[in-house]
């Protein structure tokens, strides 16, 4: 039974309230795939990211004061940095040239690529079509982009 059929049965026409649906996660994922909202590989990528043992995204340390003696929290970015030989460290993962990666960003969504190199200011990746993209290091530190090693 599709989710649409199930929803139509759950609507109480006298009060227009919807009763809760008791569906398993896999049934919901199947419905999302059949409706074209999600692809199977997208759901697998999300599941891999959720189940990874990566450290928490934001690490907060002690407070600092600005010129007006206002207290702010300082974010530590010591877990995101380029190494001198073009390698890259991101949240406990080490990236070397040619490593397959999964990139997530708000404008392009998720896509796969190969890690090329990293400097103090940017990370260079190569998309499957051969084009290269430069991800600004500050945007990675601000979590505008996320990069993870792709499971082979």
Buried (B, 14 or more C-beta within 10 A) or exposed (E): EEBEEEEEEEEEEEEEEEEEEEEEEEBBBBBBBEEEEBEEEBBEBBEEBEEBEBEEEEEEEEEEEEEEEEEEEEEEEEBBBBEEEBBBBBBEBEBEBEBEBBBBBEEEEBBBBBBBBBEEEBBBBBBEEEEEBEBEBEEBBEBBBBBBBBEE
